[in-house]
Amino acid sequence: MKSNTSILTLTLATIGAATAGFVLGALLGRYILQLFSMIWSLLDRKDHSDEERLRFELLLQ
């Protein structure tokens, strides 16, 4: 009887955690995506600045 109770508790806890994760992901997903987009643009900016500098130098010639 004790093993059935622990299995039921574990199953319900897993379902509850998955539901809570889904709800938080649905509510905060847009903001997390914007945060990752901002971080990516900051990290990717270095490559673009080199390309822009090269373009500017070519325009000056």
Secondary structure, DSSP 8 states (H G I E B T S, - for coil): -HHHHHHHHHHHHHHHHHHHHHHHHHHHHHHHHHHHHHHHHHHHHHHHHHHHHHHHHHHH-
